Amino acid sequence: MDRRDFLKFAALTAAGIFLPNEKASAYILDTWEPPIRKLFLQFTEYEQRPSTEVIVIHHAGFPDGDKDSSAEEIHKFHQETNGWAGIGYHFVIRKDGRIEQGRKLDAVGAHAYHHNKNSVGICVAGNFNFVKVPDVQMDSLKLLTAWLCQKFKLKPTKRGVIVGHRDLNDTTCPGDNLYSRLGEIRRYCRDFE
């Protein structure tokens, strides 16, 4: 068993999935997904994303400080204040590490201007210009990003595949304390290739 297989095995075992043999292992790695709380939010419109080439990392970034925002709260804000179809992100990762679904995974998002038709948006709850990312949140972000790379057959270390919002638009998002850890996320995802 090489290092990558060991890491995959360790991650699945930690998630409570035990691998009886190699055939079962391959099947589980191809079909498993992280625990995602499905919310079935209502959108005013829906457009299917034609391709997935980029994973964009965001933070909620409220200017009044660090906050644990839920997908439902962001959905309401994006509809009522911004006049959008609904939450712009595909996933929200809460402070306790819970992953919540925002937009449907195959839908065009509203999270990175001019880059929504080929990207998945992940919002990590909090303002990481002010605080550091809690370990449990970072662990969920790594796991979700690795799963997305595997699902869409993306090369995590290829330039422009896993990016911060600031790499695409004029913003400080996802905050210095999260942006500085994108290399760590890419290396973690590489081990699942």
MIBA-201904 format. One record per atom (N, C-alpha, C, O): residue number from 1; x, y, z. Coordinates in steps of 0.2 Angstrom, whole numbers, plus 5000, padded with zeros to 4 digits. Example, Ala and Ser with C-alpha at 12.3 -4.5 7.8 and 13.67 -1.06 7.14 Angstrom:
2
   n   px   py   pz
   1 5066 4972 5039
   1 5062 4978 5039
   1 5066 4984 5039
   1 5071 4983 5042
   2 5064 4989 5035
   2 5068 4995 5036
   2 5064 5000 5039
   2 5067 5006 5040
//
This chain:
193
   n   px   py   pz
   1 5004 4994 5000
   1 5000 5000 5000
   1 5005 5006 5000
   1 5009 5007 5004
   2 5004 5011 4995
   2 5008 5017 4995
   2 5005 5022 4999
   2 4999 5021 5002
   3 5008 5028 4999
   3 5006 5033 5004
   3 4999 5036 5003
   3 4995 5037 5007
   4 4998 5037 4996
   4 4991 5039 4994
   4 4985 5034 4996
   4 4980 5037 4999
   5 4986 5028 4995
   5 4981 5023 4997
   5 4981 5023 5004
   5 4975 5022 5007
   6 4986 5024 5008
   6 4986 5024 5015
   6 4982 5030 5018
   6 4978 5029 5022
   7 4983 5036 5015
   7 4979 5042 5017
   7 4972 5041 5015
   7 4968 5043 5019
   8 4970 5038 5009
   8 4963 5037 5008
   8 4960 5032 5013
   8 4955 5033 5015
   9 4964 5027 5014
   9 4961 5022 5019
   9 4960 5025 5026
   9 4955 5024 5029
  10 4965 5029 5028
  10 4965 5032 5035
  10 4959 5037 5035
  10 4955 5037 5040
  11 4958 5041 5030
  11 4952 5046 5030
  11 4945 5042 5030
  11 4941 5044 5034
  12 4945 5037 5026
  12 4938 5033 5026
  12 4937 5029 5032
  12 4932 5029 5035
  13 4942 5027 5035
  13 4942 5023 5042
  13 4940 5028 5047
  13 4936 5026 5051
  14 4943 5034 5047
  14 4941 5039 5052
  14 4934 5041 5051
  14 4930 5043 5056
  15 4931 5041 5045
  15 4924 5042 5044
  15 4919 5037 5045
  15 4913 5037 5044
  16 4922 5031 5048
  16 4918 5025 5050
  16 4917 5020 5044
  16 4912 5016 5045
  17 4921 5021 5039
  17 4920 5017 5033
  17 4926 5012 5033
  17 4932 5014 5033
  18 4924 5005 5033
  18 4930 5000 5034
  18 4930 4997 5027
  18 4925 4995 5024
  19 4936 4995 5025
  19 4937 4993 5018
  19 4939 4985 5018
  19 4945 4984 5020
  20 4935 4981 5016
  20 4936 4974 5017
  20 4941 4971 5012
  20 4945 4967 5013
  21 4941 4974 5006
  21 4946 4972 5001
  21 4947 4977 4995
  21 4944 4982 4996
  22 4952 4976 4991
  22 4954 4981 4986
  22 4948 4983 4981
  22 4947 4989 4980
  23 4944 4978 4979
  23 4938 4980 4975
  23 4933 4984 4978
  23 4931 4989 4976
  24 4932 4983 4985
  24 4927 4987 4989
  24 4930 4994 4990
  24 4927 4999 4990
  25 4937 4994 4991
  25 4940 5000 4992
  25 4939 5005 4986
  25 4938 5011 4987
  26 4941 5002 4980
  26 4940 5006 4974
  26 4933 5009 4974
  26 4932 5015 4972
  27 4928 5005 4975
  27 4921 5007 4974
  27 4919 5012 4979
  27 4916 5017 4977
  28 4921 5011 4985
  28 4920 5016 4990
  28 4923 5023 4989
  28 4920 5028 4989
  29 4929 5023 4987
  29 4932 5029 4985
  29 4929 5033 4979
  29 4929 5039 4979
  30 4926 5029 4975
  30 4923 5032 4969
  30 4916 5034 4970
  30 4913 5039 4967
  31 4913 5031 4975
  31 4906 5033 4977
  31 4904 5037 4983
  31 4899 5039 4984
  32 4909 5037 4988
  32 4908 5040 4994
  32 4908 5048 4993
  32 4911 5050 4989
  33 4904 5051 4998
  33 4904 5058 4998
  33 4904 5060 5005
  33 4902 5057 5010
  34 4907 5066 5007
  34 4907 5068 5014
  34 4900 5070 5016
  34 4896 5070 5012
  35 4899 5070 5023
  35 4893 5071 5026
  35 4891 5078 5024
  35 4894 5083 5027
  36 4886 5079 5020
  36 4883 5086 5018
  36 4876 5086 5020
  36 4872 5082 5018
  37 4874 5091 5024
  37 4868 5093 5026
  37 4864 5096 5020
  37 4865 5101 5018
  38 4859 5092 5017
  38 4855 5094 5012
  38 4849 5099 5014
  38 4846 5097 5019
  39 4849 5105 5012
  39 4844 5109 5014
  39 4838 5110 5010
  39 4832 5113 5012
  40 4838 5109 5003
  40 4833 5109 4999
  40 4830 5116 4998
  40 4824 5118 4999
  41 4835 5121 4998
  41 4833 5128 4998
  41 4829 5130 4991
  41 4830 5127 4986
  42 4825 5135 4991
  42 4821 5137 4985
  42 4824 5142 4982
  42 4826 5147 4985
  43 4825 5141 4975
  43 4828 5146 4971
  43 4823 5149 4966
  43 4819 5146 4964
  44 4824 5156 4964
  44 4819 5159 4959
  44 4821 5157 4952
  44 4817 5157 4948
  45 4827 5154 4951
  45 4829 5152 4944
  45 4835 5147 4945
  45 4838 5146 4950
  46 4836 5143 4940
  46 4841 5138 4940
  46 4844 5137 4933
  46 4841 5136 4928
  47 4851 5137 4933
  47 4854 5136 4926
  47 4860 5131 4928
  47 4863 5131 4933
  48 4860 5126 4923
  48 4865 5120 4924
  48 4872 5123 4922
  48 4873 5126 4917
  49 4877 5121 4926
  49 4884 5123 4925
  49 4887 5119 4919
  49 4886 5112 4920
  50 4889 5122 4914
  50 4892 5117 4908
  50 4898 5114 4910
  50 4899 5108 4907
  51 4902 5116 4914
  51 4909 5113 4916
  51 4911 5115 4923
  51 4909 5119 4926
  52 4915 5110 4925
  52 4918 5112 4932
  52 4926 5111 4931
  52 4929 5106 4930
  53 4929 5117 4932
  53 4936 5117 4931
  53 4940 5120 4937
  53 4946 5120 4938
  54 4936 5124 4941
  54 4939 5128 4947
  54 4935 5127 4953
  54 4929 5126 4953
  55 4938 5127 4959
  55 4935 5127 4965
  55 4937 5133 4969
  55 4943 5135 4970
  56 4932 5138 4970
  56 4934 5144 4973
  56 4932 5144 4981
  56 4927 5142 4983
  57 4937 5146 4985
  57 4936 5146 4992
  57 4935 5153 4994
  57 4938 5158 4992
  58 4929 5154 4998
  58 4927 5160 5001
  58 4927 5160 5008
  58 4927 5155 5011
  59 4926 5166 5011
  59 4924 5166 5018
  59 4918 5171 5018
  59 4916 5175 5014
  60 4914 5170 5024
  60 4908 5175 5024
  60 4910 5182 5025
  60 4907 5186 5022
  61 4915 5183 5029
  61 4918 5190 5029
  61 4914 5196 5031
  61 4915 5201 5028
  62 4909 5195 5035
  62 4905 5201 5038
  62 4910 5206 5041
  62 4914 5204 5045
  63 4909 5212 5039
  63 4914 5217 5041
  63 4913 5219 5049
  63 4918 5221 5052
  64 4908 5217 5052
  64 4907 5218 5059
  64 4910 5213 5064
  64 4909 5213 5070
  65 4914 5208 5060
  65 4917 5203 5064
  65 4916 5196 5062
  65 4913 5194 5057
  66 4919 5191 5066
  66 4918 5184 5065
  66 4911 5181 5066
  66 4909 5183 5072
  67 4908 5177 5062
  67 4901 5175 5063
  67 4901 5168 5060
  67 4904 5167 5055
  68 4897 5164 5063
  68 4895 5157 5061
  68 4889 5157 5057
  68 4883 5156 5059
  69 4889 5159 5050
  69 4884 5160 5046
  69 4881 5153 5043
  69 4886 5149 5042
  70 4875 5152 5043
  70 4872 5146 5040
  70 4871 5147 5033
  70 4870 5152 5030
  71 4870 5141 5029
  71 4868 5142 5022
  71 4861 5145 5021
  71 4860 5149 5017
  72 4857 5144 5026
  72 4850 5146 5026
  72 4850 5154 5027
  72 4846 5158 5024
  73 4854 5156 5032
  73 4855 5164 5033
  73 4858 5167 5027
  73 4855 5172 5025
  74 4863 5164 5024
  74 4866 5167 5018
  74 4861 5167 5012
  74 4861 5172 5008
  75 4857 5162 5011
  75 4852 5161 5006
  75 4847 5167 5007
  75 4845 5170 5002
  76 4845 5168 5013
  76 4840 5173 5014
  76 4843 5180 5012
  76 4839 5184 5009
  77 4849 5181 5014
  77 4852 5188 5013
  77 4853 5189 5005
  77 4852 5194 5003
  78 4856 5183 5002
  78 4857 5184 4995
  78 4850 5185 4991
  78 4850 5189 4986
  79 4845 5182 4993
  79 4838 5183 4990
  79 4835 5190 4991
  79 4834 5194 4987
  80 4835 5192 4998
  80 4832 5198 5000
  80 4836 5204 4999
  80 4833 5210 4997
  81 4842 5204 5000
  81 4846 5210 5000
  81 4849 5211 4993
  81 4849 5216 4990
  82 4852 5205 4990
  82 4855 5206 4983
  82 4851 5205 4978
  82 4852 5207 4972
  83 4845 5202 4979
  83 4840 5201 4974
  83 4842 5195 4969
  83 4840 5195 4963
  84 4846 5190 4972
  84 4849 5185 4968
  84 4843 5179 4968
  84 4839 5179 4972
  85 4845 5174 4964
  85 4840 5168 4964
  85 4841 5164 4971
  85 4836 5161 4973
  86 4846 5165 4975
  86 4847 5162 4981
  86 4854 5162 4983
  86 4858 5166 4980
  87 4856 5158 4988
  87 4863 5158 4990
  87 4868 5157 4984
  87 4866 5153 4979
  88 4873 5161 4984
  88 4878 5160 4978
  88 4883 5154 4978
  88 4885 5152 4973
  89 4884 5152 4984
  89 4889 5146 4985
  89 4885 5140 4985
  89 4879 5139 4986
  90 4889 5135 4983
  90 4887 5128 4983
  90 4887 5124 4990
  90 4883 5120 4991
  91 4892 5127 4994
  91 4893 5124 5000
  91 4895 5129 5005
  91 4898 5134 5004
  92 4892 5128 5012
  92 4894 5132 5017
  92 4897 5128 5022
  92 4894 5122 5024
  93 4903 5129 5025
  93 4906 5125 5031
  93 4906 5129 5037
  93 4909 5135 5038
  94 4902 5127 5042
  94 4901 5130 5048
  94 4907 5130 5053
  94 4911 5126 5051
  95 4906 5134 5058
  95 4912 5134 5063
  95 4913 5127 5066
  95 4919 5125 5068
  96 4908 5123 5067
  96 4909 5116 5070
  96 4911 5111 5065
  96 4911 5105 5066
  97 4912 5113 5059
  97 4914 5108 5053
  97 4909 5105 5049
  97 4910 5102 5044
  98 4902 5107 5051
  98 4897 5104 5047
  98 4897 5107 5040
  98 4898 5113 5039
  99 4895 5103 5035
  99 4895 5105 5028
  99 4888 5106 5026
  99 4884 5101 5027
 100 4886 5111 5024
 100 4879 5112 5022
 100 4879 5114 5014
 100 4883 5117 5012
 101 4874 5111 5011
 101 4873 5112 5004
 101 4869 5119 5003
 101 4864 5120 5006
 102 4872 5123 4998
 102 4869 5129 4996
 102 4865 5128 4989
 102 4860 5124 4989
 103 4868 5130 4984
 103 4865 5129 4977
 103 4867 5121 4976
 103 4871 5118 4979
 104 4863 5119 4971
 104 4864 5112 4969
 104 4871 5111 4966
 104 4873 5116 4963
 105 4874 5106 4966
 105 4881 5105 4964
 105 4881 5106 4957
 105 4887 5109 4954
 106 4876 5105 4953
 106 4877 5106 4945
 106 4875 5112 4943
 106 4874 5114 4937
 107 4873 5117 4948
 107 4870 5123 4946
 107 4876 5129 4945
 107 4881 5128 4948
 108 4874 5133 4941
 108 4879 5139 4940
 108 4878 5143 4947
 108 4873 5144 4949
 109 4884 5145 4950
 109 4884 5149 4956
 109 4883 5156 4955
 109 4883 5158 4949
 110 4884 5160 4960
 110 4884 5167 4960
 110 4889 5169 4966
 110 4887 5172 4971
 111 4895 5167 4965
 111 4900 5168 4970
 111 4907 5171 4967
 111 4911 5174 4971
 112 4908 5171 4961
 112 4914 5174 4958
 112 4913 5177 4951
 112 4912 5173 4946
 113 4912 5183 4951
 113 4910 5187 4945
 113 4914 5185 4939
 113 4920 5185 4939
 114 4911 5183 4933
 114 4914 5181 4927
 114 4917 5174 4928
 114 4920 5172 4923
 115 4916 5170 4933
 115 4919 5164 4934
 115 4914 5159 4936
 115 4916 5153 4938
 116 4908 5160 4936
 116 4903 5156 4939
 116 4901 5150 4935
 116 4899 5145 4937
 117 4902 5150 4928
 117 4900 5145 4924
 117 4904 5139 4924
 117 4903 5134 4921
 118 4910 5140 4927
 118 4915 5134 4927
 118 4918 5132 4934
 118 4923 5129 4935
 119 4914 5135 4939
 119 4917 5134 4946
 119 4912 5132 4951
 119 4906 5133 4950
 120 4914 5129 4956
 120 4911 5127 4962
 120 4913 5132 4968
 120 4919 5133 4969
 121 4908 5135 4972
 121 4910 5140 4977
 121 4909 5137 4984
 121 4904 5134 4985
 122 4914 5137 4988
 122 4914 5135 4995
 122 4915 5141 4999
 122 4920 5144 4999
 123 4910 5142 5004
 123 4910 5147 5009
 123 4912 5145 5015
 123 4908 5140 5018
 124 4917 5147 5019
 124 4919 5145 5025
 124 4916 5150 5030
 124 4919 5156 5029
 125 4912 5149 5035
 125 4909 5153 5039
 125 4914 5157 5043
 125 4918 5153 5047
 126 4914 5163 5043
 126 4919 5167 5048
 126 4922 5172 5044
 126 4922 5173 5038
 127 4926 5177 5047
 127 4930 5182 5044
 127 4937 5181 5046
 127 4939 5182 5051
 128 4940 5178 5041
 128 4947 5176 5042
 128 4952 5181 5040
 128 4958 5180 5040
 129 4950 5188 5040
 129 4954 5193 5041
 129 4956 5195 5048
 129 4961 5198 5050
 130 4951 5192 5052
 130 4951 5194 5060
 130 4954 5188 5064
 130 4957 5188 5068
 131 4951 5182 5062
 131 4953 5176 5066
 131 4956 5170 5062
 131 4956 5170 5055
 132 4959 5165 5065
 132 4961 5159 5062
 132 4956 5154 5060
 132 4951 5154 5064
 133 4957 5150 5055
 133 4952 5145 5054
 133 4952 5139 5059
 133 4958 5137 5060
 134 4947 5138 5062
 134 4947 5132 5067
 134 4949 5126 5064
 134 4947 5125 5058
 135 4952 5121 5067
 135 4955 5115 5064
 135 4949 5111 5061
 135 4950 5108 5056
 136 4943 5110 5065
 136 4938 5106 5063
 136 4935 5109 5056
 136 4933 5105 5052
 137 4935 5116 5055
 137 4932 5119 5049
 137 4937 5117 5044
 137 4935 5116 5038
 138 4944 5118 5045
 138 4949 5116 5040
 138 4949 5109 5038
 138 4950 5108 5032
 139 4948 5105 5042
 139 4947 5098 5041
 139 4942 5096 5036
 139 4942 5092 5031
 140 4936 5099 5037
 140 4930 5098 5033
 140 4931 5101 5026
 140 4929 5099 5021
 141 4935 5107 5026
 141 4936 5110 5020
 141 4941 5106 5015
 141 4940 5105 5009
 142 4946 5103 5019
 142 4950 5099 5015
 142 4947 5093 5012
 142 4948 5091 5006
 143 4943 5090 5016
 143 4939 5084 5014
 143 4934 5085 5008
 143 4934 5082 5003
 144 4930 5091 5009
 144 4926 5093 5004
 144 4929 5094 4997
 144 4927 5092 4992
 145 4935 5098 4998
 145 4939 5100 4992
 145 4942 5094 4989
 145 4942 5093 4982
 146 4944 5089 4992
 146 4947 5083 4990
 146 4942 5079 4986
 146 4943 5076 4981
 147 4936 5078 4989
 147 4930 5075 4986
 147 4928 5078 4979
 147 4927 5075 4974
 148 4928 5085 4979
 148 4926 5088 4973
 148 4931 5087 4968
 148 4930 5086 4962
 149 4938 5087 4970
 149 4943 5086 4965
 149 4942 5079 4962
 149 4943 5078 4956
 150 4941 5074 4966
 150 4940 5068 4964
 150 4934 5067 4959
 150 4934 5064 4954
 151 4928 5070 4961
 151 4922 5070 4958
 151 4922 5073 4951
 151 4920 5070 4946
 152 4926 5078 4950
 152 4926 5082 4944
 152 4933 5080 4940
 152 4934 5084 4935
 153 4937 5076 4943
 153 4943 5074 4940
 153 4948 5080 4939
 153 4951 5081 4933
 154 4948 5084 4944
 154 4953 5090 4944
 154 4959 5088 4947
 154 4960 5084 4952
 155 4965 5091 4944
 155 4971 5091 4947
 155 4972 5096 4952
 155 4973 5102 4950
 156 4972 5095 4959
 156 4972 5100 4964
 156 4979 5104 4964
 156 4978 5110 4966
 157 4984 5102 4961
 157 4990 5106 4961
 157 4991 5110 4955
 157 4996 5114 4954
 158 4987 5109 4950
 158 4987 5113 4944
 158 4985 5120 4945
 158 4981 5121 4949
 159 4989 5125 4943
 159 4988 5132 4944
 159 4981 5133 4942
 159 4978 5132 4936
 160 4977 5137 4946
 160 4971 5139 4944
 160 4965 5134 4946
 160 4959 5136 4944
 161 4966 5129 4949
 161 4961 5124 4950
 161 4958 5125 4957
 161 4952 5126 4958
 162 4962 5126 4962
 162 4959 5128 4969
 162 4962 5135 4970
 162 4968 5136 4971
 163 4957 5139 4971
 163 4959 5146 4971
 163 4955 5150 4977
 163 4950 5148 4979
 164 4958 5155 4979
 164 4954 5160 4983
 164 4950 5165 4979
 164 4952 5166 4973
 165 4945 5167 4982
 165 4940 5172 4978
 165 4945 5178 4975
 165 4944 5181 4970
 166 4950 5180 4979
 166 4954 5186 4978
 166 4958 5184 4971
 166 4961 5189 4968
 167 4959 5178 4970
 167 4963 5176 4964
 167 4959 5178 4957
 167 4962 5178 4952
 168 4952 5179 4958
 168 4948 5180 4952
 168 4945 5187 4952
 168 4944 5189 4947
 169 4944 5190 4958
 169 4940 5196 4958
 169 4944 5201 4963
 169 4948 5199 4967
 170 4942 5207 4963
 170 4945 5212 4967
 170 4942 5212 4974
 170 4937 5216 4975
 171 4945 5208 4978
 171 4942 5207 4985
 171 4948 5204 4990
 171 4953 5202 4987
 172 4947 5205 4996
 172 4952 5201 5001
 172 4949 5194 5003
 172 4953 5191 5006
 173 4944 5192 5000
 173 4941 5186 5002
 173 4946 5180 4999
 173 4948 5181 4994
 174 4947 5175 5003
 174 4944 5173 5009
 174 4947 5175 5015
 174 4947 5171 5020
 175 4950 5180 5015
 175 4954 5183 5021
 175 4961 5180 5022
 175 4962 5174 5019
 176 4966 5184 5024
 176 4973 5182 5024
 176 4974 5175 5028
 176 4978 5171 5026
 177 4970 5174 5034
 177 4972 5168 5038
 177 4969 5161 5034
 177 4972 5156 5036
 178 4965 5162 5030
 178 4963 5156 5026
 178 4966 5156 5019
 178 4969 5150 5017
 179 4967 5161 5016
 179 4971 5162 5010
 179 4978 5159 5010
 179 4980 5155 5006
 180 4981 5160 5016
 180 4988 5158 5017
 180 4988 5150 5018
 180 4994 5147 5017
 181 4983 5147 5018
 181 4983 5140 5019
 181 4980 5136 5013
 181 4979 5130 5013
 182 4979 5139 5007
 182 4977 5136 5001
 182 4982 5131 4999
 182 4980 5126 4996
 183 4989 5132 5000
 183 4994 5127 4998
 183 4993 5121 5002
 183 4994 5115 4999
 184 4991 5121 5008
 184 4990 5115 5012
 184 4984 5111 5010
 184 4984 5105 5010
 185 4979 5115 5008
 185 4973 5111 5005
 185 4975 5108 4998
 185 4973 5102 4997
 186 4979 5111 4994
 186 4981 5108 4988
 186 4985 5102 4989
 186 4984 5097 4986
 187 4989 5102 4994
 187 4994 5096 4995
 187 4989 5090 4998
 187 4990 5085 4996
 188 4985 5092 5002
 188 4980 5087 5005
 188 4976 5083 4999
 188 4976 5077 4999
 189 4973 5087 4995
 189 4969 5085 4989
 189 4974 5081 4985
 189 4971 5076 4982
 190 4980 5083 4984
 190 4985 5079 4979
 190 4985 5072 4982
 190 4986 5067 4978
 191 4985 5071 4988
 191 4986 5064 4991
 191 4980 5059 4990
 191 4980 5053 4991
 192 4975 5062 4987
 192 4969 5058 4985
 192 4968 5057 4978
 192 4964 5053 4976
 193 4973 5059 4974
 193 4973 5058 4967
 193 4974 5050 4965
 193 4974 5048 4960
//
